[in-house]
Amino acid sequence: MAEILFWSCLLLPAYAYLGYPLGLALLALFSPRRPLPPGAPLSVSVIIAAHNEAPHIAQKLATLLAQDYPAPALEIILASDGSDDATVAIARSLGDPRVQVLDLPRVGKVEALNRAVALARQQVLVFTDADNQWASDTLGKLLAPLADPQVGACGGNMIIPRRGHALSLGDKLYRHYEGWLRRAENRTGCMVSADGALLALRRELFQSIPPEVNDDFFISTCAPLAGRRIVYVEQAQVLDQGVDEAGKQFRRRLRVTVGGLQSLATRRELLNPLRHGWYAIALISHKLIRRLAPVLLLPLLLSNLFLWDAGVFYRLALLGQLLGYAIGIAGLLDRQGRLPKPFHLAGFLLVTLAGMAVGLWQFLRGQRYGLWNPQQNR
């Protein structure tokens, strides 16, 4: 019985984090590249939900207004979600008619986005955050795939150019891993979702975002629900910062896991392979199994204890697990960044897996998150 439990708890995480990505990468080698057809520039509504973003909003709006994409029309809608700093005043002080400011009470990010989209009048909705950085050609690169009528949404590439001295190393490497996985999904035509830091969607595909879901997942999956593809645009880069504090990493992963599972429940029809084919398989593998896998690590460890006398392999497996946890704990305790990089990577993985496991438990208990505070994750 212990042996069956051990292998069951080992193979599912192995598939989620290694088997699926490697199989997808192999399949991508045999998938032809899709040529990008020429297309006329599209009109754009840029949507920003902001809460107390006074230090960033002026630079962000200036960058958006200076994009070199020749859009027939450009509007920027800033939805301030109960900001009590100078966010609204700074945005209004620009005096640019292309910038609309919604000064909302504290309604939560989802409601702020819904109210902003209700005012949008252009062909494409582009969602972004107030604190990340764009280059002058980011918008043009992001929207280029929309020349193909079969493409419904596009996602950019979030990178962390400067890591901190501890857990943000793992954050940066995780972004690289996600980017590699998304390139493979993109090549095979089954990219499952896009990051909300840089996301474009055809206006006619948008559906009102329900509460308590991850807004970027829900918005981007409006495309496959309508039979359109999501495209990953690696060249459209947005710069972000990593998080060094274990508590912030844990809370962020916990909230993302709860919201992600709620999102999958809301979009459960996309999990049907008979209707959505390879996309459904990719969605199950990338988003569902990965979130279930961390809860198997404890029974994996316990079953391995009972198998100590079952052979050399099981002894090495147990020692490997204990060593991995010890390295992760040491990495978490090393707040000055003095230990080698593998310790910090292991610490990041330990916090991430713990946050996902607790997030799954909270989701099953009915815990949901509504209001947001972007400063708590910086």
C-alpha positions in Angstrom: 0.0 0.0 0.0 2.8 2.4 0.9 4.5 1.7 -2.4 1.4 2.5 -4.4 0.9 5.7 -2.5 4.6 6.6 -3.0 4.5 6.2 -6.8 1.1 7.9 -7.1 2.3 10.9 -5.2 5.6 11.0 -7.1 4.3 10.6 -10.7 1.7 13.4 -10.6 4.0 16.2 -9.6 6.7 14.8 -11.9 4.2 15.0 -14.8 3.1 18.5 -13.9 6.5 20.1 -13.5 8.7 17.9 -15.9 6.7 15.5 -18.0 4.2 17.9 -19.4 6.8 20.7 -20.3 9.2 18.2 -21.8 6.5 16.5 -23.8 5.2 19.8 -25.0 8.7 21.0 -26.0 9.2 17.8 -28.0 5.8 18.3 -29.7 6.8 21.9 -30.5 9.8 20.7 -32.5 7.4 19.2 -35.0 4.9 22.0 -35.1 5.3 24.4 -38.0 5.7 28.1 -37.3 2.7 30.2 -38.2 3.6 33.1 -40.5 2.3 36.5 -39.4 0.0 38.1 -42.0 0.2 41.8 -42.5 -2.5 43.9 -40.9 -3.7 47.4 -40.4 -3.1 49.1 -37.0 -6.0 48.7 -34.6 -7.5 51.2 -32.2 -6.6 50.6 -28.6 -8.1 51.1 -25.1 -5.5 50.6 -22.4 -7.0 49.6 -19.0 -5.2 50.2 -15.7 -6.6 49.3 -12.3 -4.6 51.2 -9.7 -4.6 51.4 -5.9 -2.3 54.0 -4.4 0.2 54.1 -7.3 1.3 57.7 -7.0 5.0 56.8 -7.2 4.5 55.1 -10.6 1.5 56.4 -12.4 3.1 59.5 -14.0 5.9 57.6 -15.7 3.5 54.8 -16.7 1.1 57.1 -18.4 3.9 59.0 -20.1 5.3 55.7 -21.5 1.9 54.6 -22.8 1.3 58.0 -24.5 4.7 57.8 -26.1 4.2 54.3 -27.7 5.3 54.3 -31.4 2.3 52.1 -32.5 0.3 54.0 -35.1 -3.1 53.3 -33.6 -6.0 55.1 -35.3 -7.3 55.9 -31.8 -5.8 55.5 -28.4 -7.5 55.9 -25.0 -6.1 55.1 -21.6 -8.6 54.4 -18.8 -7.2 54.6 -15.3 -9.6 53.1 -12.7 -8.5 54.2 -9.3 -9.7 51.6 -6.8 -10.2 53.8 -3.7 -6.7 55.4 -3.8 -6.1 57.7 -0.9 -2.9 59.1 -2.2 -2.1 61.4 -5.2 -2.8 58.8 -7.9 -5.9 60.5 -9.3 -4.5 64.0 -9.0 -1.3 63.1 -10.8 -3.2 61.4 -13.7 -5.6 64.3 -14.1 -2.7 66.8 -14.0 -1.4 65.5 -17.3 -4.3 67.2 -19.1 -4.2 64.8 -22.0 -7.7 64.1 -23.5 -6.6 60.5 -24.2 -6.5 59.8 -20.5 -9.7 59.1 -18.7 -9.7 58.8 -14.9 -12.3 56.9 -12.9 -12.1 57.9 -9.2 -13.8 54.9 -7.7 -14.5 54.0 -4.0 -12.8 50.8 -2.8 -14.6 48.2 -5.0 -11.8 45.7 -5.7 -9.7 45.2 -8.8 -12.2 43.1 -10.7 -15.0 45.6 -10.4 -12.6 48.5 -11.2 -11.6 46.6 -14.4 -15.2 45.9 -15.3 -16.2 49.6 -14.9 -13.2 50.7 -17.0 -14.0 48.3 -19.8 -17.6 49.5 -19.8 -16.2 52.9 -21.0 -13.8 51.5 -23.6 -14.7 52.1 -27.2 -11.8 50.9 -29.2 -11.1 47.6 -31.0 -8.6 46.1 -28.6 -8.4 46.1 -24.9 -4.9 46.2 -23.4 -4.5 45.4 -19.7 -1.4 46.4 -17.7 -0.3 47.3 -14.2 0.7 50.7 -13.0 4.1 49.8 -11.7 5.7 47.8 -14.5 7.8 49.3 -17.3 7.3 49.2 -21.1 9.7 50.0 -23.9 8.5 52.4 -26.7 7.7 49.5 -29.0 6.0 47.2 -26.5 2.4 47.9 -27.7 3.2 47.4 -31.4 4.9 44.1 -30.7 2.1 42.9 -28.5 -0.6 43.6 -31.0 1.1 42.3 -34.1 -0.4 38.8 -33.9 -3.9 40.2 -34.0 -3.5 40.6 -37.7 -4.5 36.9 -37.8 -8.3 36.8 -37.3 -7.9 33.5 -35.5 -6.0 35.1 -32.7 -8.2 36.5 -29.9 -5.7 37.5 -27.2 -2.0 38.2 -26.8 0.2 38.0 -23.8 3.6 39.7 -23.2 6.8 38.5 -21.6 7.3 39.6 -18.0 11.0 39.7 -17.0 12.8 40.6 -13.9 16.0 42.3 -15.0 17.5 42.8 -11.6 17.1 40.2 -8.9 17.4 40.7 -5.2 19.8 38.9 -2.9 17.4 36.0 -1.8 14.1 34.6 -2.9 13.7 36.8 -5.9 16.3 34.7 -7.6 13.8 31.9 -7.6 11.1 34.3 -8.8 13.3 35.3 -11.8 14.1 31.7 -12.6 10.4 30.8 -12.4 9.7 33.5 -14.9 12.2 31.9 -17.2 10.6 28.5 -16.7 7.1 29.9 -17.4 8.4 31.7 -20.5 9.9 28.5 -21.9 6.7 26.7 -21.2 4.6 29.4 -22.9 6.9 29.4 -25.9 6.2 25.6 -26.3 2.5 26.1 -25.8 2.4 28.9 -28.2 4.2 26.9 -30.9 1.7 24.1 -30.5 -1.3 26.5 -30.5 -2.4 25.7 -27.0 -1.2 28.6 -24.8 -3.6 28.4 -21.8 -3.6 32.0 -20.5 -1.6 35.3 -20.4 -0.2 37.4 -17.6 -2.2 40.5 -16.6 0.9 42.7 -16.6 0.7 42.8 -20.4 -2.4 41.4 -22.0 -4.4 42.3 -25.1 -8.0 41.0 -26.0 -10.3 41.8 -28.8 -13.0 44.1 -27.4 -15.9 42.0 -28.8 -14.7 38.9 -26.9 -14.6 40.5 -23.5 -16.9 39.0 -20.8 -17.6 40.8 -17.5 -15.2 39.4 -14.9 -16.9 37.7 -12.0 -15.7 38.3 -8.4 -13.0 36.2 -6.7 -11.3 35.0 -9.9 -7.8 35.8 -11.2 -8.7 38.5 -13.6 -5.8 37.9 -16.1 -6.8 34.2 -16.5 -10.4 35.0 -16.9 -9.8 37.8 -19.4 -7.4 35.8 -21.6 -9.6 32.7 -21.7 -12.3 34.7 -23.3 -10.4 33.9 -26.5 -10.4 30.1 -26.4 -14.0 30.2 -25.2 -14.8 31.9 -28.5 -12.7 29.5 -30.5 -9.8 31.9 -30.9 -6.1 31.4 -29.9 -4.0 33.0 -27.3 -0.6 34.0 -28.5 2.5 34.5 -26.4 4.6 37.5 -27.7 8.1 37.0 -26.3 9.4 40.2 -27.9 6.8 42.3 -26.1 8.6 42.7 -22.8 7.4 44.3 -19.5 9.9 44.8 -16.7 8.9 43.9 -13.2 10.6 43.4 -9.8 11.1 40.2 -7.8 10.1 39.7 -4.2 12.7 38.7 -1.6 10.5 38.4 1.5 9.2 34.9 2.3 5.9 36.1 3.8 5.1 38.2 0.7 5.9 35.2 -1.6 3.7 32.9 0.5 0.8 35.3 0.5 1.0 36.0 -3.2 1.1 32.3 -4.1 -1.7 31.5 -1.7 -4.0 34.2 -3.2 -3.1 33.2 -6.8 -3.8 29.6 -6.0 -7.2 30.3 -4.4 -8.2 32.6 -7.3 -6.8 30.2 -9.9 -8.9 27.3 -8.7 -11.9 29.6 -8.5 -11.1 30.7 -12.1 -10.9 27.1 -13.3 -14.2 26.3 -11.6 -15.8 29.3 -13.4 -14.2 28.2 -16.7 -14.7 24.5 -16.2 -16.2 24.0 -19.7 -12.7 24.7 -21.1 -11.5 21.5 -19.3 -13.5 19.3 -21.6 -11.0 17.7 -24.2 -14.0 16.5 -26.3 -14.9 20.1 -27.0 -11.6 22.0 -26.7 -9.1 19.3 -27.7 -5.4 19.9 -27.0 -6.2 23.2 -25.3 -8.2 21.4 -22.6 -5.4 19.0 -22.0 -2.9 21.8 -21.7 -5.2 23.7 -19.3 -5.6 20.6 -17.1 -1.8 19.9 -17.1 -0.6 23.5 -16.7 -3.2 25.0 -14.3 -5.1 22.2 -12.6 -2.6 19.3 -11.9 0.1 21.8 -11.0 -2.1 23.3 -8.3 -3.0 19.9 -6.9 0.5 18.5 -7.0 2.0 20.2 -3.8 -0.5 18.5 -1.5 1.0 15.2 -2.5 4.4 16.0 -1.1 3.6 15.2 2.5 2.0 11.8 1.8 5.0 11.2 -0.5 7.4 11.8 2.4 5.4 9.8 4.9 5.0 6.8 2.5 8.7 7.0 1.8 9.4 6.6 5.6 7.5 3.3 5.6 9.6 2.1 2.6 13.0 2.7 4.2 13.6 -1.1 4.3 12.2 -1.7 0.8 15.5 -1.0 -1.1 18.3 1.4 -1.8 16.2 3.5 -4.2 13.6 4.3 -1.5 16.4 5.2 1.0 18.0 7.5 -1.5 14.6 9.0 -2.3 13.9 9.7 1.3 17.3 11.2 1.9 16.9 13.3 -1.2 13.6 14.7 0.0 15.0 15.5 3.5 18.1 17.1 2.0 15.9 19.2 -0.3 13.8 20.5 2.5 16.8 21.2 4.6 18.4 23.3 1.8 15.1 25.1 1.3 14.9 26.0 5.0 18.5 27.1 5.1 17.8 29.3 2.1 14.8 30.9 3.8 16.9 31.6 6.9 19.7 33.2 4.9 18.2 36.7 4.6 21.6 38.3 3.8 22.1 36.2 0.6 25.3 34.6 1.8 24.6 31.1 0.8 24.9 29.8 -2.8 22.1 30.4 -5.3 20.7 26.8 -5.1 19.7 27.5 -1.4 17.7 30.5 -2.4 16.0 28.6 -5.3 15.1 25.8 -2.9 13.7 28.3 -0.4 11.6 29.9 -3.1 10.3 26.5 -4.2 9.5 25.6 -0.6 7.5 28.8 0.0 5.8 28.5 -3.3 4.7 24.9 -2.7 3.6 25.7 0.8 1.5 28.6 -0.4 -0.1 26.5 -3.1 -0.9 23.7 -0.6 -2.5 26.1 1.8 -4.3 27.8 -1.0 -5.9 24.5 -2.1 -7.0 23.9 1.5 -8.5 27.4 1.7 -10.3 27.0 -1.6 -11.9 23.7 -0.5 -13.0 25.4 2.7 -14.7 28.2 0.8 -12.1 30.9 1.5 -12.1 33.6 -1.3 -10.3 36.9 -1.7 -11.9 40.0 -3.1 -10.0 43.3 -2.4 -6.4 43.6 -3.4 -3.4 45.6 -2.3 -0.6 45.6 -4.9 1.9 47.1 -2.4 1.8 43.9 -0.3 3.5 41.9 -3.0 6.4 44.4 -3.5 
